[in-house]
């Protein structure tokens, strides 16, 4: 076995990189085809979810395989190899098996213990089978991963360690209120009709949401989801389907929006969302942030001087309160050159008077600027912060529209975070919220299951590797028996059928007894770590024809392919 996996996930890469590297179904298919066409790989499978992209392959050379798979991921994701490489991880042979089994059990998920990954692994295997890129190794691996994942969920309480991403997202929206109480009487808009959107709609329905509206680019799929919701025995929800063109109107009446589409661009812009909450925000006084920013800038500037500062690339009058003009929030989005200019300006203490009252100064912020400069040099700009620390921020009105964005790349404009009356939870904020989630004691039990299953899978694969050689050896022995019996009949033409049968049976028993112990033992030895060489030794000792061994392997693979056509279990 020479199993190799190269990938990136929420554990190794920021959401911004995962978002850019996401693969459409068509891109996954093309990646699979190019993988098996590459010289080091004979099999390939892609596991692509909202928070991971992994390429599995059976390779004959480790270093060449890593280089080729990394290059293919970069080409098909559209992220340059140099930029992508720092976020990639590599697992080989038993470590690769351990990784996939851990993923299948939910140990590597953003929300530990979530079970959605099993469906995604099943889809990944089905896609590899449809494109004929999954051979014996990857079929065995993914089928066993599904069984290990099911075992973990049935034998342990891993489900108690975390919930589905949908449930966790709704809990984040509810801010501590039980989801069943929070959803009561609310109206939901679900955008998309794929597996994640369907799960979202079903979760909302079971939680007691009053109405679910499904919008999808393909009307038939939206209608099918609505029928499933309406016919469910465990819910009493009103459901209807609408075209995507109705989304702006539905935003004006929805309380909760869940979006998970395969769109490459934004589905909900900030303007659409702002229009959706217009007139619905509480009538409590709402602070004009722009006006406050201008007043703050005027107060912080000395008399007789304009609020702008020479050499400062930040337009001070437009900086909203709560942002240190020397800190990270102020420089978010700057490219490296502009950041360098800003750092030089900040080092001159030109804004001491602005930040002195807030407890910050050039010494404190200079460290921030230095760290950000290193990041800007590496990636070309400073990533935007979604929720910068607020200092003396004006009170926000209570949310009237709750947005859950489960898409990758994102469906909802990140600017919605700043809109009054709107609360947005997306993949990035879910990752932050789940980072400190408590781990249940059952996680240790699942880890033991994974370790045991990895050992068993490795032993089975090593034993299977020697099986064609053992079969070829027994075939050769049977041919020797048949040849010798033919010679005996030539020497004893008067031998009757009864004696011929008895002699034949006796010779076969002798051969079987001679071969039994060594073939059983060689299978045991081959199943142990480092036992791959026993097949070669057996072929050499008995001078077995390599083509005979290969023909046995082809016959087994043909049988397995017939089983594959029935699909993953």
HUPE-V335520 format. One record per pair of residues at least 24 apart in sequence whose C-alpha atoms are under 10 Angstrom apart, sorted by the first residue. I is the first residue (numbers start at 0). J is the second residue. Records with the same first field share a line. If there is no record, write none. Layout:
BEGIN
I=J ; J
END
This chain:
BEGIN
0=57 ; 58 ; 59 ; 91 ; 92 ; 93 ; 136 ; 457 ; 460 ; 461 ; 464 ; 531
1=40 ; 56 ; 57 ; 58 ; 59 ; 60 ; 61 ; 64 ; 91 ; 92 ; 93 ; 95 ; 136
2=40 ; 42 ; 43 ; 55 ; 56 ; 57 ; 58 ; 59 ; 61 ; 64 ; 90 ; 91 ; 92 ; 93 ; 94 ; 95 ; 96 ; 136 ; 137 ; 140
3=40 ; 43 ; 54 ; 55 ; 56 ; 57 ; 58 ; 59 ; 60 ; 61 ; 64 ; 65 ; 68 ; 89 ; 90 ; 91 ; 92 ; 93 ; 94 ; 95 ; 96
4=43 ; 44 ; 45 ; 53 ; 54 ; 55 ; 56 ; 57 ; 58 ; 64 ; 65 ; 68 ; 69 ; 88 ; 89 ; 90 ; 91 ; 92 ; 94 ; 95 ; 96 ; 98 ; 99
5=45 ; 52 ; 53 ; 54 ; 55 ; 56 ; 64 ; 65 ; 66 ; 67 ; 68 ; 69 ; 72 ; 87 ; 88 ; 89 ; 90 ; 91 ; 95
6=45 ; 46 ; 47 ; 51 ; 52 ; 53 ; 54 ; 55 ; 68 ; 69 ; 72 ; 83 ; 84 ; 86 ; 87 ; 88 ; 89 ; 90
7=47 ; 50 ; 51 ; 52 ; 53 ; 54 ; 72 ; 83 ; 84 ; 85 ; 86 ; 87 ; 88 ; 89
8=47 ; 48 ; 49 ; 50 ; 51 ; 52 ; 53 ; 86 ; 87 ; 88 ; 107 ; 108 ; 109
9=49 ; 50 ; 51 ; 52 ; 86 ; 107 ; 108 ; 109 ; 426 ; 427 ; 430
10=50 ; 51 ; 86 ; 88 ; 107 ; 108 ; 109 ; 430 ; 434
11=51 ; 85 ; 86 ; 87 ; 88
12=50 ; 51 ; 83 ; 85 ; 86 ; 87 ; 88
13=50 ; 86 ; 382 ; 427 ; 430
14=49 ; 50 ; 51 ; 407 ; 408 ; 409 ; 426 ; 427 ; 428 ; 430
15=382 ; 383 ; 407 ; 408 ; 409 ; 427
16=78 ; 82 ; 83 ; 86 ; 408
17=48 ; 49 ; 50 ; 51 ; 52 ; 76 ; 78 ; 83 ; 86 ; 407 ; 408
18=49 ; 50 ; 51 ; 76 ; 263 ; 406 ; 407 ; 408 ; 409 ; 426
19=76 ; 77 ; 78 ; 263 ; 407 ; 408 ; 409
20=51 ; 52 ; 72 ; 73 ; 74 ; 75 ; 76 ; 77 ; 78 ; 79 ; 83 ; 407 ; 408
21=47 ; 48 ; 49 ; 50 ; 51 ; 52 ; 75 ; 76 ; 77 ; 78 ; 261 ; 263 ; 407 ; 408
22=47 ; 48 ; 49 ; 52 ; 72 ; 75 ; 76 ; 77 ; 261 ; 263 ; 407 ; 408
23=47 ; 75 ; 76 ; 261 ; 262 ; 263
24=126 ; 261
26=75 ; 76
27=52 ; 54 ; 72 ; 75 ; 76 ; 123 ; 126 ; 127
28=126 ; 127 ; 129 ; 130 ; 132
29=75 ; 130
30=54 ; 68 ; 71 ; 72 ; 74 ; 75 ; 76
31=55 ; 56 ; 71 ; 126 ; 127 ; 130 ; 131 ; 132 ; 133
32=127 ; 130 ; 131 ; 132
33=68 ; 71 ; 75 ; 132
34=64 ; 67 ; 68 ; 71 ; 72 ; 132
35=131 ; 132 ; 133
36=132
37=64 ; 67 ; 68 ; 71
38=63 ; 64 ; 67
39=63 ; 64 ; 65 ; 66 ; 67 ; 68
40=64 ; 67 ; 68 ; 132
41=132 ; 133 ; 134 ; 136
42=127 ; 131 ; 132 ; 133 ; 134 ; 135 ; 136 ; 137 ; 138
43=68 ; 124 ; 127 ; 128 ; 130 ; 131 ; 132 ; 133 ; 134 ; 136 ; 137
44=120 ; 123 ; 124 ; 125 ; 126 ; 127 ; 128 ; 130 ; 131 ; 132 ; 133 ; 134 ; 137 ; 138 ; 141
45=120 ; 122 ; 123 ; 124 ; 126 ; 127
46=99 ; 116 ; 119 ; 120 ; 121 ; 122 ; 123 ; 124 ; 126 ; 127
47=119 ; 120 ; 122 ; 123
48=115 ; 116 ; 119 ; 120 ; 123 ; 406 ; 407
49=195 ; 259 ; 405 ; 406 ; 407 ; 408 ; 409 ; 426
50=108 ; 109 ; 405 ; 406 ; 407 ; 408 ; 426 ; 427 ; 430
51=107 ; 108 ; 109 ; 407
52=76 ; 87
53=87 ; 88 ; 89 ; 99
54=89
55=90 ; 91 ; 95 ; 99 ; 133 ; 137
56=91 ; 132 ; 133 ; 134 ; 136 ; 137
57=91 ; 92 ; 133 ; 134 ; 135 ; 136 ; 137
58=91
61=91 ; 92
65=89 ; 90 ; 91
82=377 ; 378
92=457
93=450 ; 453 ; 454 ; 456 ; 457
94=453
95=140 ; 453
96=140 ; 141 ; 143 ; 144 ; 449 ; 450 ; 452 ; 453 ; 454 ; 456 ; 457
97=144 ; 446 ; 449 ; 450 ; 451 ; 452 ; 453 ; 454 ; 456
98=144 ; 449 ; 453
99=140 ; 141 ; 143 ; 144 ; 145 ; 147 ; 148 ; 449 ; 453
100=140 ; 141 ; 143 ; 144 ; 145 ; 146 ; 147 ; 148 ; 151 ; 446 ; 448 ; 449 ; 450 ; 452 ; 453
101=144 ; 147 ; 148 ; 151 ; 445 ; 446 ; 448 ; 449 ; 450 ; 453
102=144 ; 148 ; 449
103=141 ; 143 ; 144 ; 145 ; 146 ; 147 ; 148 ; 149 ; 151 ; 152 ; 449
104=144 ; 145 ; 146 ; 147 ; 148 ; 149 ; 150 ; 151 ; 152 ; 157 ; 158 ; 442 ; 445 ; 446 ; 448 ; 449
105=148 ; 151 ; 152 ; 157 ; 158 ; 160 ; 161 ; 162 ; 163 ; 442 ; 445
106=148 ; 157 ; 160 ; 161 ; 438 ; 442 ; 443 ; 445 ; 446 ; 449
108=161 ; 163 ; 164 ; 430 ; 433
109=161 ; 163 ; 164 ; 167 ; 426 ; 429 ; 430 ; 431 ; 432 ; 433 ; 434 ; 436
110=160 ; 161 ; 162 ; 163 ; 164 ; 165 ; 166 ; 167 ; 168 ; 429 ; 430 ; 432 ; 433 ; 434 ; 436
111=157 ; 158 ; 159 ; 160 ; 161 ; 162 ; 163 ; 164 ; 433 ; 434 ; 436 ; 437 ; 438 ; 439 ; 442
112=148 ; 151 ; 152 ; 156 ; 157 ; 158 ; 159 ; 160 ; 161 ; 162 ; 163 ; 164 ; 438 ; 439 ; 441 ; 442 ; 445
113=152 ; 157 ; 158 ; 159 ; 160 ; 161 ; 162 ; 163 ; 164 ; 165 ; 166 ; 167
114=148 ; 149 ; 152 ; 157 ; 158 ; 161 ; 162 ; 163 ; 164
115=162 ; 163 ; 164 ; 165 ; 194 ; 195 ; 198
116=145 ; 148 ; 163
117=144 ; 145 ; 146 ; 147 ; 148 ; 149
118=145 ; 194
119=194
120=144 ; 145 ; 567
121=145 ; 566 ; 567 ; 568
122=567
123=567
124=563 ; 566 ; 567
125=563 ; 564 ; 566 ; 567
128=560 ; 563 ; 564 ; 566 ; 567
129=563 ; 564 ; 566
131=560
133=560 ; 563
134=556 ; 559 ; 560 ; 563
135=460 ; 555 ; 556 ; 557 ; 559 ; 560 ; 563
136=460
138=559 ; 560 ; 563 ; 567
139=456 ; 459 ; 460 ; 559
140=456 ; 457 ; 460
141=567
142=567 ; 568
143=452 ; 453 ; 456 ; 568
144=449 ; 452 ; 453 ; 456
145=567 ; 568
146=452 ; 568
147=445 ; 448 ; 449 ; 452 ; 453
148=445 ; 448 ; 449
150=445 ; 448 ; 449
151=441 ; 442 ; 444 ; 445 ; 446 ; 447 ; 448 ; 449
152=445
154=441 ; 444 ; 445 ; 448
155=440 ; 441 ; 442 ; 443 ; 444 ; 445 ; 448
156=439 ; 440 ; 441 ; 442 ; 444 ; 445
157=438 ; 439 ; 440 ; 441 ; 442 ; 443 ; 444 ; 445
158=439 ; 441 ; 442
159=438 ; 439 ; 440 ; 441 ; 442
160=436 ; 437 ; 438 ; 439 ; 440 ; 441 ; 442
161=433 ; 436 ; 437 ; 438 ; 439
163=198 ; 199 ; 202
164=195 ; 198 ; 199 ; 405 ; 426 ; 429
165=195 ; 196 ; 198 ; 199 ; 200 ; 202 ; 203 ; 257 ; 403 ; 404 ; 405
166=198 ; 199 ; 202 ; 203 ; 206
167=429 ; 432 ; 433
168=199 ; 257 ; 402 ; 403 ; 404 ; 405 ; 423 ; 424 ; 425 ; 426 ; 428 ; 429 ; 432
169=199 ; 202 ; 203 ; 255 ; 257 ; 401 ; 402 ; 403 ; 424
171=403 ; 422 ; 423 ; 424 ; 425 ; 428 ; 429 ; 432 ; 433
172=255 ; 398 ; 401 ; 402 ; 403 ; 422 ; 423 ; 424
173=401 ; 422
177=206
178=203 ; 206 ; 207 ; 208
179=203 ; 204 ; 205 ; 206 ; 207 ; 208
180=206 ; 207 ; 208
181=206 ; 207 ; 208
182=206 ; 207 ; 208 ; 209 ; 254 ; 255
183=207 ; 208 ; 209 ; 210
184=208 ; 209 ; 210 ; 254
185=209 ; 210 ; 211 ; 252 ; 253 ; 254 ; 255
186=210 ; 211 ; 212 ; 237 ; 238 ; 249 ; 252 ; 253 ; 254 ; 255 ; 256
187=211 ; 212 ; 213 ; 238 ; 249 ; 250 ; 252 ; 253 ; 254 ; 255 ; 256 ; 257 ; 400 ; 401 ; 402
188=212 ; 213 ; 214 ; 238 ; 239 ; 240 ; 241 ; 246 ; 249 ; 250 ; 252 ; 253 ; 254 ; 255 ; 256 ; 257 ; 258 ; 402
189=213 ; 214 ; 215 ; 221 ; 240 ; 246 ; 253 ; 255 ; 256 ; 257 ; 258 ; 259 ; 260 ; 403
190=214 ; 215 ; 216 ; 221 ; 241 ; 242 ; 243 ; 246 ; 256 ; 257 ; 258 ; 259 ; 260 ; 266 ; 267 ; 404 ; 410
191=215 ; 216 ; 217 ; 220 ; 221 ; 224 ; 243 ; 257 ; 258 ; 259 ; 260 ; 261 ; 262 ; 406
192=216 ; 217 ; 218 ; 219 ; 220 ; 221 ; 222 ; 223 ; 224 ; 225 ; 258 ; 259 ; 260
193=220 ; 221 ; 224 ; 259 ; 260 ; 261
194=259 ; 260
195=257 ; 258 ; 259 ; 260 ; 405 ; 406
196=224 ; 257 ; 258 ; 259 ; 260 ; 405 ; 406
197=221 ; 224 ; 225 ; 227 ; 228 ; 259
199=257 ; 258 ; 259 ; 403 ; 405
200=224 ; 225 ; 227 ; 228 ; 238 ; 257
201=225 ; 227 ; 228 ; 231 ; 233 ; 234 ; 236
202=234
203=234 ; 236 ; 255 ; 257
204=228 ; 229 ; 231 ; 233 ; 234 ; 235 ; 236 ; 237 ; 238
205=231 ; 233 ; 234 ; 235 ; 236
206=234 ; 236
207=234 ; 235 ; 236
208=234 ; 235 ; 236 ; 237 ; 255
209=235 ; 236 ; 237 ; 238
210=235 ; 236 ; 237 ; 238 ; 239 ; 253 ; 254
211=236 ; 237 ; 238 ; 239 ; 240 ; 253 ; 255 ; 256
212=237 ; 238 ; 239 ; 240 ; 241 ; 246 ; 249 ; 253 ; 256
213=238 ; 239 ; 240 ; 241 ; 242 ; 243 ; 246 ; 249 ; 257 ; 258
214=239 ; 240 ; 241 ; 242 ; 243 ; 244 ; 245 ; 246 ; 249 ; 258
215=240 ; 241 ; 242 ; 243 ; 244 ; 246 ; 260
216=241 ; 242 ; 243 ; 244 ; 260
217=242 ; 243
218=242 ; 243
246=271 ; 275
247=271 ; 272 ; 274 ; 275
248=274 ; 275
249=275
250=274 ; 275 ; 276 ; 400
251=275 ; 276 ; 277 ; 278 ; 279 ; 400
252=276 ; 279 ; 399 ; 400
253=399 ; 400 ; 401 ; 402
254=398 ; 399 ; 400 ; 401 ; 402 ; 421
255=399 ; 400 ; 401 ; 402 ; 403 ; 422
256=400 ; 401 ; 402 ; 403 ; 404 ; 423
257=401 ; 402 ; 403 ; 404 ; 405 ; 406 ; 410 ; 411 ; 424 ; 425
258=402 ; 403 ; 404 ; 405 ; 406 ; 409 ; 410 ; 411 ; 425
259=403 ; 404 ; 405 ; 406 ; 407 ; 408 ; 409 ; 410 ; 411
260=404 ; 405 ; 406 ; 407 ; 408 ; 409 ; 410
261=406 ; 407 ; 408 ; 409 ; 410
262=406 ; 407 ; 408 ; 409 ; 410
263=406 ; 407 ; 408 ; 409 ; 410
264=408 ; 409 ; 410 ; 411 ; 412
265=408 ; 409 ; 410 ; 411 ; 412 ; 413
266=409 ; 410 ; 411 ; 412
267=404 ; 409 ; 410 ; 411 ; 412 ; 413 ; 415
268=410 ; 411 ; 412 ; 413 ; 414 ; 415
269=411 ; 412 ; 413 ; 414 ; 415 ; 416 ; 417 ; 418
270=412 ; 414 ; 415 ; 418
271=412 ; 415
272=400 ; 402 ; 411 ; 412 ; 414 ; 415 ; 418 ; 421
273=400 ; 415 ; 418 ; 419 ; 420 ; 421
275=399 ; 400 ; 421
276=398 ; 399 ; 400 ; 418 ; 419 ; 420 ; 421
277=419 ; 420
279=398 ; 399 ; 400 ; 420
280=396 ; 397 ; 398 ; 399 ; 400 ; 419 ; 420 ; 421
281=395 ; 396 ; 397 ; 398 ; 399 ; 419 ; 420
282=396
283=395 ; 396 ; 397
284=394 ; 395 ; 396
285=393 ; 394 ; 395 ; 396 ; 419
286=392 ; 393 ; 394 ; 395 ; 396 ; 419
287=393
288=317 ; 318 ; 319 ; 320 ; 392 ; 393
289=316 ; 317 ; 318 ; 319 ; 320
290=316 ; 317 ; 319
291=316 ; 317 ; 318 ; 319 ; 320 ; 392 ; 393
292=316 ; 317 ; 318 ; 319 ; 320 ; 321 ; 322
293=317 ; 318 ; 319 ; 320
294=319 ; 320
295=319 ; 320 ; 353
296=320 ; 353
298=353
299=350 ; 351 ; 352 ; 353 ; 354 ; 356
300=350 ; 352 ; 353
301=352 ; 353
308=344 ; 349 ; 350
309=344 ; 349
310=340 ; 341 ; 343 ; 344 ; 345 ; 349
311=337 ; 340 ; 341 ; 342 ; 343 ; 344 ; 345 ; 349 ; 350
312=337 ; 338 ; 339 ; 340 ; 341 ; 342 ; 344
313=337 ; 338 ; 341
319=389 ; 392
320=389 ; 390 ; 391 ; 392 ; 393
321=357 ; 387 ; 388 ; 389 ; 390 ; 391 ; 392 ; 393
322=354 ; 387 ; 388 ; 389 ; 390 ; 391 ; 392
323=350 ; 353 ; 354 ; 357 ; 359 ; 360 ; 364 ; 387 ; 388 ; 389 ; 390
324=350 ; 353 ; 354 ; 364
325=349 ; 350 ; 351 ; 353 ; 354 ; 359 ; 360 ; 361 ; 363 ; 364 ; 365 ; 367 ; 368
326=359 ; 360 ; 361 ; 363 ; 364 ; 365 ; 366 ; 367 ; 368 ; 371 ; 387 ; 388
327=364 ; 367 ; 368 ; 370 ; 371 ; 381 ; 382 ; 383 ; 384 ; 387 ; 388
328=381 ; 382 ; 383 ; 384 ; 385 ; 386 ; 387 ; 388 ; 389
329=383 ; 384 ; 387
330=368 ; 371 ; 380 ; 381 ; 382 ; 383 ; 384
331=371 ; 380 ; 381 ; 382 ; 383 ; 384 ; 385 ; 387
332=375 ; 379 ; 380 ; 381 ; 382 ; 383 ; 384
333=375 ; 379 ; 380 ; 381 ; 382 ; 383
334=372 ; 375 ; 376 ; 378 ; 379 ; 380 ; 381 ; 382
335=371 ; 372 ; 373 ; 374 ; 375 ; 376 ; 377 ; 378 ; 379 ; 380 ; 381
336=372 ; 375 ; 376 ; 379 ; 380
337=375 ; 380
338=368 ; 369 ; 371 ; 372 ; 375 ; 376 ; 379 ; 380 ; 381
339=368 ; 369 ; 371 ; 372 ; 375 ; 376
341=368 ; 372
342=367 ; 368 ; 369 ; 371 ; 372
343=368
357=390 ; 391
383=413
384=413
385=413 ; 414 ; 415 ; 416 ; 417 ; 427 ; 428
386=416 ; 417 ; 428
394=419
395=419 ; 420 ; 421
396=420 ; 421
397=421 ; 422
398=422 ; 423
403=429
404=428 ; 429
405=429
454=526 ; 527 ; 528
455=526
456=526
457=526 ; 527 ; 528
458=522 ; 523 ; 524 ; 525 ; 526 ; 527 ; 528 ; 530
459=522 ; 525 ; 526 ; 527
460=525 ; 526 ; 531
461=522 ; 523 ; 524 ; 525 ; 526 ; 527 ; 528 ; 529 ; 530 ; 531 ; 532 ; 533 ; 534
462=521 ; 522 ; 523 ; 524 ; 525 ; 526 ; 527 ; 530 ; 531 ; 534
463=522 ; 525 ; 526 ; 552
464=522 ; 525 ; 526 ; 530 ; 531 ; 533 ; 534 ; 552
465=518 ; 521 ; 522 ; 524 ; 525 ; 526 ; 530 ; 531 ; 532 ; 533 ; 534 ; 535 ; 537 ; 538 ; 548
466=518 ; 521 ; 522 ; 525 ; 534 ; 548 ; 551 ; 552
467=534 ; 547 ; 548 ; 549 ; 550 ; 551 ; 552 ; 553 ; 554 ; 555
468=518 ; 533 ; 534 ; 535 ; 537 ; 538 ; 543 ; 544 ; 545 ; 547 ; 548 ; 549 ; 551 ; 552
469=514 ; 517 ; 518 ; 519 ; 521 ; 522 ; 534 ; 537 ; 538 ; 543 ; 548 ; 551
470=518 ; 547 ; 548 ; 551 ; 552
471=538 ; 543 ; 544 ; 545 ; 546 ; 547 ; 548 ; 549 ; 550 ; 551 ; 552
472=514 ; 518 ; 537 ; 538 ; 541 ; 542 ; 543 ; 544 ; 547 ; 548
473=510 ; 511 ; 514 ; 515 ; 518
474=547 ; 548
475=541 ; 542 ; 543 ; 544 ; 547
476=507 ; 510 ; 511 ; 514
477=506 ; 507 ; 510 ; 511
479=507 ; 510
480=504 ; 506 ; 507 ; 510
481=506 ; 507
END
